[in-house]
Amino acid sequence: MFRAFVRATAFVLGILVGIQVGVRVLFRFRPAPTPPQMAPLLGSRARVRYRDPIQVLDFAGVRRNASVVDVGCGPGVLTIEAARRVGPQGMVYAIDANPQVLDRLDRRLADIGATNVKVSLGQADRLPIPDRTADVVVMISMLPVIKDRGAALKEARRVLKPSGILVVGEELPEPDFVRGRTIQRWAEESGFRLVGRQGRAFRYMLKFVSDEYFQALGFDAR
């Protein structure tokens, strides 16, 4: 009986691992955004417990009156918390490529009376935001699904103020998960420098500043 249980368990685990590997290979060669059907999971209590938006904002150093860009905002868990954090004089730009998700977010914002959030349909490599507008740009479980990651990072650099912060977070079991060193390499190739890290190998956040940040302080970015 025990041997049969072990074999059955191994069989099920094998199937699950096989599916996970197959999906990862597919997404590695064909990056794609999270489908709208997954939006409820992204905003679930279980996910919020291990990807707490307050921790993200604390790590990014978001303060009152700040300007925050939530790239790939999804159901808006981070967006809404950021709107509370920055207050009425601050601004949050919620960007997503899925109009269905944004419609839901618009309704949620209307329900809570938030007036400091601008919701926009857009792509990460073409952000509908003026130059040097943001104090913080946040990309959570977002960067690896973008086809042109370099363009997306350059857009983040464009909209950030010289003193701005970029935060990139990744986690398992996202099918497009990559290691922190990969994210760091992509960011450095686009003119960012790593200045902080939080989390573990399979659930982490990285904090970056641009070369302009160091130049504004009178240091050599190299």
Secondary structure, DSSP 8 states (H G I E B T S, - for coil): -HHHHHHHHHHHHHHHHHHHHHHHHHHHHS-----GGGHHHHTSHHHHHHS-HHHHHHHHT--TT-EEEEET-TT-HHHHHHHHHH-TTSEEEEEES-HHHHHHHHHHHHHHT--SEEEEE-BTTB-SS-TT-EEEEEEES-GGG-S-HHHHHHHHHHHEEEEEEEEEEEETT-TT---HHHHHHHHHHTTEEEEEEEEETTEEEEEEEEHHHHHHTT----
